[in-house]
């Protein structure tokens, strides 16, 4: 297939334009990937900071300064009773002496 002079005048500039478009697409994909990585890193840092804040607020709640002493003691007592009432997963209460 032979190309005429007029066809070459149109085909060569379009080849350069197609090359530029392909390069721009590659750069755009790389830029989008970089932006996604930066956003992910920011999200990870934010998650780390919120975890630290949650732990510090949990420590203040453990003090139970807002509750009166008798209420805290009642909760402790009820928690201990519930632990006593729970059955052990493999120890039974019946002993078989017949064997």
C-alpha positions, 0 to 999 in steps of 0.5 A, a space after each residue: 500500500 503506497 501513500 501519496 504525498 498529500 496523505 503523508 502530509 495528514 498522516 505524519 502530524 496525526 501520528 505525533 498527536 496520537 503519540 502525545 495523547 498516549 503519553 498524556 494518558 500514561 501520565 494521567 494514570 500515574 498521577 491518579 495512582 500517586 494521588 490515591 497513594 497520598 490519600 491512602 497515607 493520609 487516611 492511615 495517619 488519620 486512623 492512627 490518630 483517632 485510635 490514640 484519641 479513643 484510647 485516651 478517652 477510654 482511660 478517663 472513663 475507667 476512672 469512673 469519677 462521675 459515678 458515686 462510690 456506692 454505685 461503682 461498688 454495686 457494679 463490681 459486686 454484680 459483675 463478680 456474682 455473674 462470673 461465679 454463676 457462669 459454668 465452666 465449659 468442660 468441668 461438670 458438677 456431677 461426679 460419677 463414683 460408680 466406675 
